[in-house]
């Protein structure tokens, strides 16, 4: 087996072109999108499909808030029996 011609040999890859990567948004924009989505969810303006996803997303961060608010009165008496 002889050597391959020069055009058959692998050449190093060209440097990565950063213009192909998606643009990153500033954190303030991400917070704005999150807040706007939360507002639409609270006002029941999201379609059902997206509302289900938003409900799962927004439920878990509220658990610590609920626990801290109910810390001294976690159990509620139903009747006096």
C-alpha positions as CSV (number, residue, x, y, z in Angstrom):
1,X,0.0,0.0,0.0
2,X,1.4,3.3,-1.1
3,X,0.8,6.8,0.2
4,X,-2.4,8.6,-0.5
5,X,-2.3,11.7,-2.7
6,X,-2.3,14.9,-0.8
7,X,-6.0,15.7,-1.5
8,X,-7.0,12.5,0.2
9,X,-5.3,13.2,3.5
10,X,-7.4,14.8,6.2
11,X,-6.8,18.4,6.8
12,X,-7.3,20.1,10.1
13,X,-10.8,21.6,10.6
14,X,-11.2,25.3,10.1
15,X,-11.5,27.4,13.2
16,X,-15.0,27.6,14.7
17,X,-17.0,30.4,13.4
18,X,-18.7,32.1,16.3
19,X,-21.3,33.8,14.1
20,X,-23.0,30.4,13.8
21,X,-23.8,30.2,17.5
22,X,-27.1,31.5,18.7
23,X,-27.1,35.0,20.2
24,X,-27.2,35.1,23.9
25,X,-29.7,37.4,25.6
26,X,-28.9,39.6,28.6
27,X,-30.2,38.4,31.9
28,X,-32.7,41.3,32.1
29,X,-34.3,40.0,28.9
30,X,-34.5,36.5,30.3
31,X,-36.2,37.8,33.5
32,X,-38.6,39.8,31.4
33,X,-39.6,36.8,29.3
34,X,-40.0,34.8,32.5
35,X,-42.1,37.5,34.2
36,X,-44.3,38.1,31.1
37,X,-44.9,34.3,30.9
38,X,-45.8,34.3,34.6
39,X,-48.2,37.2,34.1
40,X,-49.9,35.4,31.1
41,X,-50.2,32.3,33.2
42,X,-51.8,34.1,36.2
43,X,-54.3,35.9,34.0
44,X,-55.2,32.5,32.3
45,X,-54.2,33.8,28.9
46,X,-51.9,31.0,27.9
47,X,-53.3,28.2,25.7
48,X,-54.1,25.0,27.6
49,X,-51.0,23.2,26.3
50,X,-48.6,25.9,27.4
51,X,-50.5,26.5,30.7
52,X,-49.9,22.9,31.7
53,X,-46.2,23.3,31.1
54,X,-46.2,26.7,32.9
55,X,-48.0,25.2,35.9
56,X,-45.3,22.6,36.3
57,X,-42.6,25.2,35.9
58,X,-44.1,27.7,38.4
59,X,-45.3,25.2,41.0
60,X,-42.0,24.0,42.5
61,X,-40.4,27.4,43.3
62,X,-43.5,28.3,45.4
63,X,-43.2,25.3,47.7
64,X,-40.6,27.0,50.1
65,X,-42.7,30.1,50.1
66,X,-45.8,28.1,51.1
67,X,-44.0,26.2,53.8
68,X,-42.5,29.4,55.3
69,X,-45.9,31.2,55.4
70,X,-47.5,28.2,57.1
71,X,-44.6,27.4,59.4
72,X,-46.3,28.2,62.7
73,X,-49.7,27.1,61.7
74,X,-49.0,24.2,59.3
75,X,-52.0,22.0,60.4
76,X,-55.5,23.4,60.3
77,X,-58.1,22.0,62.8
78,X,-61.3,21.0,60.9
79,X,-63.6,20.6,64.0
80,X,-63.3,20.4,67.7
81,X,-63.6,16.6,68.1
